[in-house]
Amino acid sequence: MTLKIRLACGGSKKRHHYRIVVANSRSPRDGRFIEKIGTWNPTLPKESPMRFTMDFERIQHWISKGAQPTDRILFFMDKAGLIKRPSRNNPKKATPKDKALKRLESKNN
C-alpha cells in the first residue's frame, strides 16, 4: 500500500477549501483517507493564520513510515521550512532545437 500526503477537496462551488490528508495512492481524491493532518483555505487572505494549518509532527511521522508528499504539499512544507524541495531546472528544455537553430541562422544571413 503506497501512502500519499495530498489535498482532498471540500467546500462548495467557488468557495474551495482543502484538507491535507494521508491516503492510499489508489483511493479517490476526495475518498477514503487514513488521517487528516491539516487544512488549506485559499479563499482567506494570505496574512490570515487560518489560511494554512498543518500538524508537522504527524507529517514527520508519516514521512518516516514511507508516505510520499505530492508536489503541492512539498511546496507548502518547503515554505514552512520543514523539508527542502528540489529545484526543477531542465537545462535541455531551454536550448533551441535544430529547426529553430536553422531558422535563426537564416534570419541572421
MMTF fields as JSON, N, C-alpha, C and O atoms, coordinates in Angstrom:
{
  "mmtfVersion": "1.0.0",
  "mmtfProducer": "UNKNOWN",
  "numBonds": 435,
  "numAtoms": 436,
  "numGroups": 109,
  "numChains": 1,
  "numModels": 1,
  "chainsPerModel": [1],
  "groupsPerChain": [109],
  "chainIdList": ["A"],
  "bondAtomList": [4, 2, 8, 6, 12, 10, 16, 14, 20, 18, 24, 22, 28, 26, 32, 30, 36, 34, 40, 38, 44, 42, 48, 46, 52, 50, 56, 54, 60, 58, 64, 62, 68, 66, 72, 70, 76, 74, 80, 78, 84, 82, 88, 86, 92, 90, 96, 94, 100, 98, 104, 102, 108, 106, 112, 110, 116, 114, 120, 118, 124, 122, 128, 126, 132, 130, 136, 134, 140, 138, 144, 142, 148, 146, 152, 150, 156, 154, 160, 158, 164, 162, 168, 166, 172, 170, 176, 174, 180, 178, 184, 182, 188, 186, 192, 190, 196, 194, 200, 198, 204, 202, 208, 206, 212, 210, 216, 214, 220, 218, 224, 222, 228, 226, 232, 230, 236, 234, 240, 238, 244, 242, 248, 246, 252, 250, 256, 254, 260, 258, 264, 262, 268, 266, 272, 270, 276, 274, 280, 278, 284, 282, 288, 286, 292, 290, 296, 294, 300, 298, 304, 302, 308, 306, 312, 310, 316, 314, 320, 318, 324, 322, 328, 326, 332, 330, 336, 334, 340, 338, 344, 342, 348, 346, 352, 350, 356, 354, 360, 358, 364, 362, 368, 366, 372, 370, 376, 374, 380, 378, 384, 382, 388, 386, 392, 390, 396, 394, 400, 398, 404, 402, 408, 406, 412, 410, 416, 414, 420, 418, 424, 422, 428, 426, 432, 430],
  "bondOrderList": [1, 1, 1, 1, 1, 1, 1, 1, 1, 1, 1, 1, 1, 1, 1, 1, 1, 1, 1, 1, 1, 1, 1, 1, 1, 1, 1, 1, 1, 1, 1, 1, 1, 1, 1, 1, 1, 1, 1, 1, 1, 1, 1, 1, 1, 1, 1, 1, 1, 1, 1, 1, 1, 1, 1, 1, 1, 1, 1, 1, 1, 1, 1, 1, 1, 1, 1, 1, 1, 1, 1, 1, 1, 1, 1, 1, 1, 1, 1, 1, 1, 1, 1, 1, 1, 1, 1, 1, 1, 1, 1, 1, 1, 1, 1, 1, 1, 1, 1, 1, 1, 1, 1, 1, 1, 1, 1, 1],
  "groupList": [{"groupName": "MET", "atomNameList": ["N", "CA", "C", "O"], "elementList": ["N", "C", "C", "O"], "formalChargeList": [0, 0, 0, 0], "bondAtomList": [1, 0, 2, 1, 3, 2], "bondOrderList": [1, 1, 2], "singleLetterCode": "M", "chemCompType": "L-PEPTIDE LINKING"}, {"groupName": "THR", "atomNameList": ["N", "CA", "C", "O"], "elementList": ["N", "C", "C", "O"], "formalChargeList": [0, 0, 0, 0], "bondAtomList": [1, 0, 2, 1, 3, 2], "bondOrderList": [1, 1, 2], "singleLetterCode": "T", "chemCompType": "L-PEPTIDE LINKING"}, {"groupName": "LEU", "atomNameList": ["N", "CA", "C", "O"], "elementList": ["N", "C", "C", "O"], "formalChargeList": [0, 0, 0, 0], "bondAtomList": [1, 0, 2, 1, 3, 2], "bondOrderList": [1, 1, 2], "singleLetterCode": "L", "chemCompType": "L-PEPTIDE LINKING"}, {"groupName": "LYS", "atomNameList": ["N", "CA", "C", "O"], "elementList": ["N", "C", "C", "O"], "formalChargeList": [0, 0, 0, 0], "bondAtomList": [1, 0, 2, 1, 3, 2], "bondOrderList": [1, 1, 2], "singleLetterCode": "K", "chemCompType": "L-PEPTIDE LINKING"}, {"groupName": "ILE", "atomNameList": ["N", "CA", "C", "O"], "elementList": ["N", "C", "C", "O"], "formalChargeList": [0, 0, 0, 0], "bondAtomList": [1, 0, 2, 1, 3, 2], "bondOrderList": [1, 1, 2], "singleLetterCode": "I", "chemCompType": "L-PEPTIDE LINKING"}, {"groupName": "ARG", "atomNameList": ["N", "CA", "C", "O"], "elementList": ["N", "C", "C", "O"], "formalChargeList": [0, 0, 0, 0], "bondAtomList": [1, 0, 2, 1, 3, 2], "bondOrderList": [1, 1, 2], "singleLetterCode": "R", "chemCompType": "L-PEPTIDE LINKING"}, {"groupName": "ALA", "atomNameList": ["N", "CA", "C", "O"], "elementList": ["N", "C", "C", "O"], "formalChargeList": [0, 0, 0, 0], "bondAtomList": [1, 0, 2, 1, 3, 2], "bondOrderList": [1, 1, 2], "singleLetterCode": "A", "chemCompType": "L-PEPTIDE LINKING"}, {"groupName": "CYS", "atomNameList": ["N", "CA", "C", "O"], "elementList": ["N", "C", "C", "O"], "formalChargeList": [0, 0, 0, 0], "bondAtomList": [1, 0, 2, 1, 3, 2], "bondOrderList": [1, 1, 2], "singleLetterCode": "C", "chemCompType": "L-PEPTIDE LINKING"}, {"groupName": "GLY", "atomNameList": ["N", "CA", "C", "O"], "elementList": ["N", "C", "C", "O"], "formalChargeList": [0, 0, 0, 0], "bondAtomList": [1, 0, 2, 1, 3, 2], "bondOrderList": [1, 1, 2], "singleLetterCode": "G", "chemCompType": "PEPTIDE LINKING"}, {"groupName": "SER", "atomNameList": ["N", "CA", "C", "O"], "elementList": ["N", "C", "C", "O"], "formalChargeList": [0, 0, 0, 0], "bondAtomList": [1, 0, 2, 1, 3, 2], "bondOrderList": [1, 1, 2], "singleLetterCode": "S", "chemCompType": "L-PEPTIDE LINKING"}, {"groupName": "HIS", "atomNameList": ["N", "CA", "C", "O"], "elementList": ["N", "C", "C", "O"], "formalChargeList": [0, 0, 0, 0], "bondAtomList": [1, 0, 2, 1, 3, 2], "bondOrderList": [1, 1, 2], "singleLetterCode": "H", "chemCompType": "L-PEPTIDE LINKING"}, {"groupName": "TYR", "atomNameList": ["N", "CA", "C", "O"], "elementList": ["N", "C", "C", "O"], "formalChargeList": [0, 0, 0, 0], "bondAtomList": [1, 0, 2, 1, 3, 2], "bondOrderList": [1, 1, 2], "singleLetterCode": "Y", "chemCompType": "L-PEPTIDE LINKING"}, {"groupName": "VAL", "atomNameList": ["N", "CA", "C", "O"], "elementList": ["N", "C", "C", "O"], "formalChargeList": [0, 0, 0, 0], "bondAtomList": [1, 0, 2, 1, 3, 2], "bondOrderList": [1, 1, 2], "singleLetterCode": "V", "chemCompType": "L-PEPTIDE LINKING"}, {"groupName": "ASN", "atomNameList": ["N", "CA", "C", "O"], "elementList": ["N", "C", "C", "O"], "formalChargeList": [0, 0, 0, 0], "bondAtomList": [1, 0, 2, 1, 3, 2], "bondOrderList": [1, 1, 2], "singleLetterCode": "N", "chemCompType": "L-PEPTIDE LINKING"}, {"groupName": "PRO", "atomNameList": ["N", "CA", "C", "O"], "elementList": ["N", "C", "C", "O"], "formalChargeList": [0, 0, 0, 0], "bondAtomList": [1, 0, 2, 1, 3, 2], "bondOrderList": [1, 1, 2], "singleLetterCode": "P", "chemCompType": "L-PEPTIDE LINKING"}, {"groupName": "ASP", "atomNameList": ["N", "CA", "C", "O"], "elementList": ["N", "C", "C", "O"], "formalChargeList": [0, 0, 0, 0], "bondAtomList": [1, 0, 2, 1, 3, 2], "bondOrderList": [1, 1, 2], "singleLetterCode": "D", "chemCompType": "L-PEPTIDE LINKING"}, {"groupName": "PHE", "atomNameList": ["N", "CA", "C", "O"], "elementList": ["N", "C", "C", "O"], "formalChargeList": [0, 0, 0, 0], "bondAtomList": [1, 0, 2, 1, 3, 2], "bondOrderList": [1, 1, 2], "singleLetterCode": "F", "chemCompType": "L-PEPTIDE LINKING"}, {"groupName": "GLU", "atomNameList": ["N", "CA", "C", "O"], "elementList": ["N", "C", "C", "O"], "formalChargeList": [0, 0, 0, 0], "bondAtomList": [1, 0, 2, 1, 3, 2], "bondOrderList": [1, 1, 2], "singleLetterCode": "E", "chemCompType": "L-PEPTIDE LINKING"}, {"groupName": "TRP", "atomNameList": ["N", "CA", "C", "O"], "elementList": ["N", "C", "C", "O"], "formalChargeList": [0, 0, 0, 0], "bondAtomList": [1, 0, 2, 1, 3, 2], "bondOrderList": [1, 1, 2], "singleLetterCode": "W", "chemCompType": "L-PEPTIDE LINKING"}, {"groupName": "GLN", "atomNameList": ["N", "CA", "C", "O"], "elementList": ["N", "C", "C", "O"], "formalChargeList": [0, 0, 0, 0], "bondAtomList": [1, 0, 2, 1, 3, 2], "bondOrderList": [1, 1, 2], "singleLetterCode": "Q", "chemCompType": "L-PEPTIDE LINKING"}],
  "groupTypeList": [0, 1, 2, 3, 4, 5, 2, 6, 7, 8, 8, 9, 3, 3, 5, 10, 10, 11, 5, 4, 12, 12, 6, 13, 9, 5, 9, 14, 5, 15, 8, 5, 16, 4, 17, 3, 4, 8, 1, 18, 13, 14, 1, 2, 14, 3, 17, 9, 14, 0, 5, 16, 1, 0, 15, 16, 17, 5, 4, 19, 10, 18, 4, 9, 3, 8, 6, 19, 14, 1, 15, 5, 4, 2, 16, 16, 0, 15, 3, 6, 8, 2, 4, 3, 5, 14, 9, 5, 13, 13, 14, 3, 3, 6, 1, 14, 3, 15, 3, 6, 2, 3, 5, 2, 17, 9, 3, 13, 13],
  "groupIdList": [1, 2, 3, 4, 5, 6, 7, 8, 9, 10, 11, 12, 13, 14, 15, 16, 17, 18, 19, 20, 21, 22, 23, 24, 25, 26, 27, 28, 29, 30, 31, 32, 33, 34, 35, 36, 37, 38, 39, 40, 41, 42, 43, 44, 45, 46, 47, 48, 49, 50, 51, 52, 53, 54, 55, 56, 57, 58, 59, 60, 61, 62, 63, 64, 65, 66, 67, 68, 69, 70, 71, 72, 73, 74, 75, 76, 77, 78, 79, 80, 81, 82, 83, 84, 85, 86, 87, 88, 89, 90, 91, 92, 93, 94, 95, 96, 97, 98, 99, 100, 101, 102, 103, 104, 105, 106, 107, 108, 109],
  "secStructList": [7, 7, 3, 3, 3, 3, 3, 3, 3, 3, 3, 3, 6, 6, 3, 3, 3, 3, 3, 3, 3, 3, 3, 3, 6, 6, 1, 7, 6, 6, 1, 7, 7, 1, 3, 3, 3, 3, 3, 3, 7, 6, 6, 1, 7, 6, 6, 7, 6, 6, 1, 3, 3, 3, 7, 2, 2, 2, 2, 2, 2, 2, 2, 2, 6, 6, 7, 3, 3, 7, 2, 2, 2, 2, 2, 2, 2, 2, 2, 2, 6, 1, 1, 7, 7, 7, 7, 7, 7, 7, 2, 2, 2, 2, 1, 7, 7, 2, 2, 2, 2, 2, 2, 2, 2, 2, 2, 2, 7],
  "xCoordList": [0.851, 0.0, 0.894, 1.647, 0.814, 1.59, 0.798, -0.364, 1.429, 0.752, 1.175, 2.338, 0.226, 0.478, -0.036, -1.071, 0.692, 0.2, -0.269, 0.539, -1.568, -2.128, -3.315, -3.728, -3.854, -5.004, -6.291, -6.354, -7.312, -8.654, -9.586, -9.589, -10.371, -11.234, -12.418, -12.896, -12.871, -14.059, -14.685, -14.216, -15.725, -16.362, -17.44, -17.834, -17.907, -18.964, -18.454, -17.277, -19.336, -18.973, -18.386, -18.997, -17.224, -16.495, -16.075, -15.691, -16.143, -15.705, -14.89, -15.28, -13.77, -12.964, -12.249, -11.857, -12.089, -11.135, -10.656, -11.346, -9.484, -8.861, -8.432, -8.051, -8.497, -7.932, -6.614, -6.509, -5.62, -4.361, -4.476, -4.602, -4.431, -4.71, -3.602, -2.852, -3.523, -2.692, -3.655, -4.593, -3.417, -4.345, -3.579, -2.432, -4.228, -3.699, -3.667, -4.614, -2.607, -2.477, -3.54, -3.818, -4.138, -5.155, -6.569, -7.493, -6.754, -8.097, -8.441, -7.535, -9.727, -10.122, -9.655, -9.39, -9.56, -9.053, -9.813, -9.202, -11.13, -11.947, -12.503, -13.422, -11.961, -12.495, -11.89, -11.617, -11.685, -11.193, -9.794, -8.967, -9.542, -8.205, -7.905, -8.809, -6.634, -6.21, -6.247, -6.748, -5.713, -5.667, -5.681, -5.054, -6.403, -6.404, -5.326, -5.348, -4.371, -3.25, -3.149, -2.188, -4.113, -4.075, -5.168, -5.96, -5.194, -6.169, -5.5, -4.474, -6.104, -5.671, -6.926, -7.706, -7.113, -8.272, -7.764, -7.431, -7.696, -7.134, -7.998, -7.54, -9.243, -10.108, -9.822, -10.218, -9.144, -8.803, -7.641, -6.878, -7.485, -6.343, -5.021, -4.965, -3.965, -2.671, -2.092, -1.291, -2.482, -1.952, -2.67, -2.182, -3.799, -4.618, -3.908, -3.403, -3.864, -3.227, -4.034, -3.487, -5.318, -6.16, -6.144, -6.79, -5.424, -5.363, -4.713, -5.147, -3.67, -2.924, -2.539, -1.835, -2.991, -2.608, -2.139, -2.706, -1.086, -0.541, 0.046, 0.674, -0.144, 0.441, 1.797, 1.871, 2.871, 4.2, 4.712, 5.443, 4.341, 4.777, 4.185, 4.876, 2.902, 2.265, 2.816, 2.921, 3.166, 3.767, 5.106, 5.391, 5.935, 7.219, 6.996, 7.732, 5.992, 5.673, 5.338, 5.863, 4.465, 4.039, 5.153, 5.252, 5.985, 7.117, 8.097, 8.666, 8.295, 9.179, 8.598, 9.346, 7.277, 6.625, 6.656, 6.305, 7.073, 7.191, 6.176, 6.111, 5.379, 4.392, 5.11, 6.08, 4.627, 5.22, 4.348, 3.175, 4.879, 4.075, 3.963, 4.896, 2.826, 2.646, 3.394, 3.919, 3.446, 4.191, 3.67, 4.463, 2.363, 1.782, 2.105, 2.408, 2.046, 2.367, 3.851, 4.226, 4.699, 6.131, 6.364, 7.217, 5.62, 5.723, 5.371, 6.081, 4.275, 3.866, 4.908, 5.214, 5.455, 6.438, 7.734, 8.389, 8.108, 9.297, 9.085, 9.993, 7.889, 7.56, 7.614, 8.019, 7.202, 7.209, 8.591, 8.806, 9.534, 10.877, 11.029, 12.003, 10.094, 10.127, 11.014, 11.8, 10.894, 11.661, 12.125, 11.408, 13.322, 13.828, 13.333, 13.603, 12.611, 12.067, 13.143, 13.771, 13.374, 14.38, 13.943, 12.768, 14.907, 14.573, 14.278, 14.788, 13.45, 13.055, 13.638, 12.956, 14.876, 15.542, 15.872, 16.516, 15.437, 15.705, 16.463, 15.839, 17.799, 18.562, 18.417, 18.562, 18.137, 17.99, 16.752, 16.732, 15.727, 14.495, 14.689, 14.013, 15.591, 15.777, 16.579, 16.49, 17.348, 18.155, 17.277, 16.429, 17.467, 16.658, 16.999, 18.145, 16.016, 16.186, 16.751, 16.985, 16.967, 17.597, 16.808, 17.384, 15.505, 14.672, 14.753, 14.845, 14.718, 14.8, 16.181, 16.3, 17.217, 18.575, 18.73, 19.342, 18.176, 18.244, 17.498, 17.958, 16.348, 15.568, 16.353, 16.337, 17.033, 17.848, 19.006, 19.318, 19.637, 20.747, 20.276, 20.961, 19.099, 18.592, 18.2, 18.324, 17.74, 17.397, 18.647, 18.641, 19.714, 20.956, 21.678, 22.453, 21.446, 22.135, 21.418, 21.869],
  "yCoordList": [-1.177, 0.0, 1.237, 1.461, 2.029, 3.256, 4.401, 4.612, 5.138, 6.251, 7.571, 7.76, 8.476, 9.822, 10.837, 10.63, 11.93, 13.088, 14.05, 14.558, 14.305, 15.07, 15.915, 15.871, 16.686, 17.542, 16.808, 16.094, 16.991, 16.482, 17.684, 18.504, 17.792, 18.964, 18.958, 17.912, 20.171, 20.353, 21.685, 22.361, 22.064, 23.344, 23.224, 22.129, 24.378, 24.412, 25.139, 25.488, 25.356, 25.986, 27.381, 28.2, 27.645, 28.912, 29.256, 30.394, 28.295, 28.509, 27.287, 26.559, 27.083, 25.893, 25.947, 27.015, 24.801, 24.606, 23.163, 22.306, 22.908, 21.606, 21.052, 21.8, 19.731, 19.031, 18.429, 17.929, 18.474, 17.791, 16.436, 16.355, 15.379, 14.04, 13.067, 13.289, 11.987, 10.838, 9.788, 9.39, 9.341, 8.399, 7.385, 7.611, 6.281, 5.298, 5.945, 6.633, 5.736, 6.395, 5.937, 6.645, 4.777, 4.271, 4.708, 4.497, 5.311, 5.755, 7.05, 7.786, 7.348, 8.567, 9.831, 9.811, 10.91, 12.179, 12.619, 12.999, 12.572, 13.002, 11.812, 11.971, 10.632, 9.42, 9.132, 10.04, 7.842, 7.413, 7.929, 8.01, 8.276, 8.668, 8.073, 7.652, 8.042, 7.433, 8.453, 8.167, 9.65, 10.673, 12.06, 12.294, 12.973, 14.38, 15.082, 15.048, 15.724, 16.337, 17.835, 18.457, 18.428, 19.873, 20.364, 19.585, 21.7, 22.324, 23.442, 23.986, 23.771, 24.908, 25.547, 24.896, 26.834, 27.567, 28.726, 29.78, 28.558, 29.599, 30.846, 31.86, 30.797, 31.972, 32.992, 34.151, 32.586, 33.523, 34.415, 34.035, 35.606, 36.464, 35.778, 34.933, 36.144, 35.494, 35.71, 34.898, 36.791, 37.079, 36.28, 36.204, 35.694, 35.002, 33.749, 32.954, 33.566, 32.357, 31.089, 29.989, 31.227, 30.064, 29.646, 28.663, 30.37, 30.017, 28.646, 27.855, 28.383, 27.139, 26.607, 27.283, 25.411, 24.773, 23.359, 22.668, 22.936, 21.612, 21.092, 21.855, 19.81, 19.174, 18.598, 17.505, 19.346, 18.977, 17.679, 16.932, 17.403, 16.154, 14.946, 13.952, 15.034, 13.922, 13.766, 12.65, 14.879, 14.789, 14.068, 13.195, 14.428, 13.745, 12.257, 11.411, 11.944, 10.548, 9.781, 8.69, 10.345, 9.635, 9.564, 8.575, 10.582, 10.52, 9.439, 8.735, 9.304, 8.242, 6.856, 5.886, 6.756, 5.483, 5.214, 4.116, 6.202, 5.986, 6.723, 6.488, 7.606, 8.365, 9.38, 10.006, 9.539, 10.463, 11.705, 11.582, 12.905, 14.121, 14.465, 14.231, 15.017, 15.46, 16.776, 17.344, 17.261, 18.48, 19.679, 20.464, 19.837, 20.984, 20.919, 21.945, 19.739, 19.585, 19.843, 20.447, 19.392, 19.697, 21.2, 21.708, 21.916, 23.37, 23.989, 24.872, 23.528, 24.044, 23.73, 24.577, 22.513, 22.117, 22.898, 23.232, 23.188, 23.998, 25.424, 26.028, 25.954, 27.296, 27.387, 28.409, 26.311, 26.273, 25.945, 26.053, 25.544, 25.222, 23.806, 23.508, 22.926, 21.554, 20.665, 19.873, 20.79, 19.982, 20.893, 21.812, 20.638, 21.397, 20.74, 19.565, 21.502, 20.988, 21.077, 22.126, 20.013, 20.077, 21.035, 21.097, 21.77, 22.709, 21.933, 20.832, 22.522, 21.87, 22.64, 23.45, 22.385, 23.061, 22.027, 21.017, 22.278, 21.37, 22.144, 22.737, 22.152, 22.958, 22.486, 23.296, 21.206, 20.71, 21.292, 21.479, 21.576, 22.108, 23.537, 23.954, 24.287, 25.688, 25.879, 26.939, 24.893, 25.052, 24.885, 23.994, 25.732, 25.614, 24.343, 23.894, 23.781, 22.553, 22.886, 24.051, 21.849, 22.007, 22.939, 23.805, 22.762, 23.568, 25.048, 25.912, 25.335, 26.721, 27.305, 28.481, 26.496, 26.975, 27.33, 28.345, 26.495, 26.784, 28.069, 28.867, 28.269, 29.48, 30.716, 31.746, 30.613, 31.728, 32.038, 33.202, 30.987, 31.187, 31.865, 32.735, 31.461, 32.066, 33.529, 34.333, 33.891, 35.284, 36.146, 37.312, 35.577, 36.338, 36.562, 37.511, 35.724, 35.87, 36.777, 36.999],
  "zCoordList": [0.0, 0.0, 0.0, 0.948, -1.049, -1.155, -0.555, -0.901, 0.341, 1.0, 0.387, 0.03, 0.268, -0.243, 0.762, 1.395, 0.903, 1.647, 0.575, -0.202, 0.526, -0.582, -0.134, 1.024, -1.079, -0.812, -1.169, -2.17, -0.343, -0.629, -0.672, 0.247, -1.725, -1.925, -0.974, -0.536, -0.672, 0.144, -0.224, -1.14, 0.474, 0.208, -0.839, -1.241, -1.271, -2.271, -3.509, -3.601, -4.434, -5.694, -5.448, -4.762, -5.996, -5.883, -4.452, -4.184, -3.532, -2.146, -1.708, -0.795, -2.366, -2.14, -0.797, -0.327, -0.203, 0.868, 0.767, 0.215, 1.296, 1.13, 2.477, 3.377, 2.606, 3.752, 3.298, 2.178, 4.15, 3.882, 4.565, 5.787, 3.772, 4.292, 3.907, 2.957, 4.67, 4.324, 3.795, 4.486, 2.56, 1.933, 1.096, 0.711, 0.826, -0.101, -1.483, -1.863, -2.227, -3.528, -4.517, -5.485, -4.3, -5.223, -4.868, -5.653, -3.699, -3.32, -4.047, -4.437, -4.24, -4.956, -4.235, -3.033, -4.973, -4.435, -3.193, -2.194, -3.245, -2.112, -1.34, -0.536, -1.575, -0.965, 0.397, 1.183, 0.66, 1.959, 2.214, 1.306, 3.462, 3.866, 5.23, 5.951, 5.572, 6.827, 7.958, 9.046, 7.695, 8.737, 8.111, 7.079, 8.745, 8.336, 9.148, 10.378, 8.452, 9.169, 8.945, 9.397, 8.262, 8.089, 7.167, 6.638, 6.982, 6.091, 5.306, 5.716, 4.169, 3.353, 2.782, 2.087, 3.083, 2.587, 1.73, 2.272, 0.404, -0.456, -0.567, -1.093, -0.083, -0.18, 0.914, 0.79, 1.98, 3.053, 2.626, 1.738, 3.244, 2.914, 3.254, 4.147, 2.54, 2.725, 4.117, 4.58, 4.793, 6.122, 7.206, 8.334, 6.893, 7.883, 8.403, 7.611, 9.736, 10.273, 9.998, 10.053, 9.703, 9.439, 7.966, 7.602, 7.121, 5.698, 5.497, 4.66, 6.277, 6.119, 7.497, 8.247, 7.833, 9.091, 8.791, 7.945, 9.5, 9.282, 10.589, 11.323, 10.895, 12.071, 11.658, 11.095, 11.943, 11.459, 12.084, 11.435, 13.327, 13.962, 13.244, 13.019, 12.885, 12.192, 10.773, 10.264, 10.141, 8.802, 8.882, 8.063, 9.87, 10.045, 10.322, 9.814, 11.12, 11.429, 10.152, 9.926, 9.318, 8.116, 7.079, 6.353, 6.998, 6.065, 6.509, 5.675, 7.83, 8.326, 8.038, 7.918, 7.927, 7.585, 6.083, 5.652, 5.273, 3.836, 2.989, 1.783, 3.573, 2.792, 1.911, 2.336, 0.684, -0.275, -0.403, -0.755, -0.128, -0.323, -1.804, -2.572, -2.199, -3.577, -3.779, -2.821, -5.013, -5.325, -4.551, -4.03, -4.465, -3.76, -2.27, -1.66, -1.683, -0.265, -0.036, 0.969, -0.958, -0.857, -0.887, -0.159, -1.72, -1.788, -0.436, 0.044, 0.183, 1.493, 2.561, 3.401, 2.53, 3.534, 3.367, 4.354, 2.132, 1.873, 2.375, 2.945, 2.16, 2.625, 4.152, 4.707, 4.821, 6.283, 6.847, 8.055, 5.981, 6.426, 6.945, 7.637, 6.629, 7.125, 6.259, 6.78, 4.961, 4.006, 2.881, 2.484, 2.367, 1.229, -0.049, -0.298, -0.855, -2.114, -3.189, -3.332, -3.945, -5.007, -6.114, -6.475, -6.637, -7.708, -8.984, -9.189, -9.833, -11.076, -12.249, -12.876, -12.53, -13.626, -14.692, -14.408, -15.902, -17.004, -18.078, -18.958, -18.025, -18.98, -20.425, -21.341, -20.659, -22.025, -22.693, -23.909, -21.912, -22.473, -22.974, -23.915, -22.368, -22.715, -24.003, -24.623, -24.414, -25.622, -26.857, -26.891, -27.878, -29.096, -29.877, -29.873, -30.533, -31.31, -32.694, -33.015, -33.506, -34.816, -35.73, -36.388, -35.77, -36.66, -36.277, -37.149, -34.992, -34.53, -34.806, -35.15, -34.659, -34.947, -36.424, -36.758, -37.314, -38.749, -39.08, -39.897, -38.444, -38.659, -38.203, -38.877, -37.071, -36.571, -37.519, -37.771, -38.041, -38.974, -40.253, -40.791, -40.739, -41.974, -41.75, -42.674, -40.576, -40.286, -40.17, -40.565, -39.63, -39.455, -40.78, -40.896, -41.768, -43.07, -43.988, -45.112]
}
